[in-house]
Every structure is written in C-alpha cells, then in structure tokens.
Amino acid sequence: MKMSTPPLGPLRPSPLVEQATERLRGQIAAGHWPVGTRLPGETTLAKDLGVGRSTVREALRALAGAGLVQARQGAGVFVTALEPLADWPTRLRRAAVADVYEVRMLMEVEAARLAATRRTPADIRALTAALTARREAAGLDDAAFVDADIDLHTALVAAAHNPVLTDLFTEFTPALRQALIDLVSLLTLRTPDPNPGDHSHTTLVEAVQRGDAQAAASALREELGETLERLRG
C-alpha cells in the first residue's frame, strides 16, 4: 500500500538534476514507492517535476549510484532500497583503505613471523616501549594515536632484520598513516574505545617475545583481517 505523500510538484529553475534527485530520493525515503515498486516512466516523472526527460534520466542514474533504484532491461526502474548507500567519496575511501590493508597484511604478517625468530633483546625493549607509548596515546587525538600505532609496527618490522622489508615498509608508511586516520574516521573505531586493538597488540608483542612465530603471525593476521572485513562490509 502506498503511503500518503505530497505530490512531487514543479521544480525551481536550477540546478535541476540535483533538485530532481533530491525530490525523488525524498519520495522513496517516505515510502511513496516501496521497495520492489516500479517507478513511473521518464515521461510521467518529467511532467510531474516540470523538467525534461534528460534531467530525469540523470537523476535516476544518481539514485542508482546511491543504491536506491535499479533499471531492469525492458521492465523499467525499480526501487531497491529506502536509504542510500554511503556517499561515493566515502565508498572510495573505504575501498582505498582496504587496498592499503591488503598490502599491509602481505608485508606485516610475514614480518611478525620473522621477528619472532630473529628478535634481539633490543628489539623486545623497543616493542615493549612502543606498546606502552601506544597505550599512553589513547588519551590523545586520532593522528597522535595512529602515529603511536605505526611506531609499534615499525618496531615489529625492524625486528624481522630484513633490510629490504624495512625499506619497503618505510616507503609504505605515509600511505599507511593516511589510511589509518581514515579508518578511525570511517569505522569510528575510537568512539567506544580510545585504545582499540590493545589486546591483539599485546598478544602480538608477547608472541614475538617468546619466539612463537605462528602465534605472532596469527595474531596480526586476525587483527588486520577483521578490520579488512569491516571495511569491505
């Protein structure tokens, strides 16, 4: 059953596509066209909105990009959701962060394995100090917390004692830093807990300290994997 909503009504002169998109989005959100319903044809919508068919076509494309409608060949345009997906810039940021995380897993999981077998007493001291600094940074802003987190992972890579891996990670760090800052924002990681991941990082450092390569690699793979799944979801 259709919900009672005000008629669409003619639009103001400009920008017509944006106005048409917002008007149609509002009607969909209000339940005027429930999920599964076929929208009126372009000619009807154009007449109701007081615009040309090309404007309606562009508006429908925008709604499709937001995940609200879907065109079916020969059948028309159907409502697929009442609420839009995350806006396109946000979706792109999530995708970019996910790409960075995939590369990070390739490098760091193996680094954790190597660190557990090659660490020195100096490496253990560096990792322990970095873990403490990460905890202390929980009371600071996101950028400072991210920097402390990267310092810990830098110490982990250094403990692998592979100069090529160390150089790769150094080159990768600027992209990783921005990705982590975006990650905190996108997933609101520090809203419920100002020090997210403390347990997994503690588990990682302890595994490296006792020389358990499998546990160190598993701890890091699990932590990064869970975050990657959230980004892809």
Secondary structure by P-SEA (a helix, b strand, c coil): ccccccccccccccaaaaaaaaaaaaaaaacccccccccccaaaaaaaacccaaaaaaaaaaaaaacccccccccccccccccccccaaaaaaaaaaaaaaaaaaaccaaaaaaaaacccaaaaaaaaaaaaaaaaaccccaaaaaaaaaaaaaaaaaaaccaaaaaaaaaaaaaaaaaaaaaaaaccccccccccaaaaaaaaaaaaaaccaaaaaaaaaaaaaaaaaaaac
